[in-house]
Amino acid sequence: MKFLVSVKTRTKKSVIVETPLGTTAYLTSAPVDGKANEELITLLAEYCDVSPSRIFIKSGMTSQKKLIEIKEA
């Protein structure tokens, strides 16, 4: 399964919000040394109830818009 996620960093609370316009992840981490990407994968794993090892950022490693892929079991 692939989907787009918009990322907002340095927020007060880590949460994923789904709207009719798409998915937005609010992260407390700063986008430094991949910390925000690590937090995004952890947050998505909890949200989707899958292992973090099944979640990959396919594109947008340094962008606010990311293409996420969740591998099927």
FENMO-V332078 format. One record per helix or strand. SS is the DSSP state (hx for helix, st for strand). FROM is the first residue (numbers start at 1). LEN is the number of residues. If there is no record, write none. Layout:
ss: (SS,SS)
from: (FROM,FROM)
len: (LEN,LEN)
This chain:
ss: (st,st,st,hx,hx,st,st)
from: (2,15,22,35,52,55,65)
len: (7,5,5,14,3,5,6)
